[in-house]
Amino acid sequence: MASTTPTVPDAQGLRALYINCTLNKSPAMSHTQGLIDRSAAIMTAAGVSVDQFRAVDHDIATGVHPDMTEHGWASDEWPQLLERVLAADILVIAGPIWLGDNSSVTRRVIERLYSHSGELNEHGQYDYYGRVGGALLTGNEDGIKHCSMNILYSLQHIGYVIPPQADAGWIGEVGPGPSYLDEGSGGPENDFTNRNTTFMTHNLMHLAAMLRAAGGIPAEGNRVDEWEAGPTPDSTNPEYR
């Protein structure tokens, strides 16, 4: 009997970007960076070109416009950083959990991603279409699922495609205690975190490779310049009621 195992798509040549939304400027230690490094190593081994930066190291203005210097800010590095976002097939938003929620830096990055969401690609779709998104979280309380839901919803809303198991994270025991990279935390050795990080990383690569092979998301029905409401459901049909 022929094997029914799907062919593994080739990730060679894909590009991934990790945005670390830690509150710690370089070169201070970032626990989130430790989890990024594990995922990025898997990407690199598969032939993916990996780019990354800490958002807090850059002068990113607050706002939801592409260039905030046109809206009262003296400086804004986001337009240059956006070029790195748009060069990537895969985007991973990574950050810490504070008070059970995403960091302020994470929120700022998502707002600035949103500022570009109305731009179109060559197919007349929103420009983020055909790209793949994921999330990594670290903390020492609770909130991985809550924070991941926020990040992944935001990414899919602006056009990113989200694969299965698109998030991973590590949190220690409830209350004050060691963080991911602290000695004795158990974070880097945690099987659950390592499994989910591995699944997430491979699923991001698989989906990005599949989209590349397919030429992206088909433009049928989602072109902004050719949008139609489509047929109206027949309200007299009993099945409709």
Buried (B, 14 or more C-beta within 10 A) or exposed (E): EEEEEEEEBEBEEBBBBBBBBBBBEEEEBBBBBBBBBBBBEBBEEBEBBBBBBBBBBEEBBEBBBBBBEEEEBEEBBBBEBBEBBBEBBBBBBBBBBBEEBBBBBBBBBBBBBBBBBEEEBEBBBBBBBBBBBBBBBBBBBEBBEBBBEBBBEBBBEBBBBBBEBBBBBBBBEEEEEBBBBBEEBEBBEBEEBBEBBBBBBBBBBBBBBBBBEEEBBEBEEBBEEEEEEEEEEEEEEEEEE
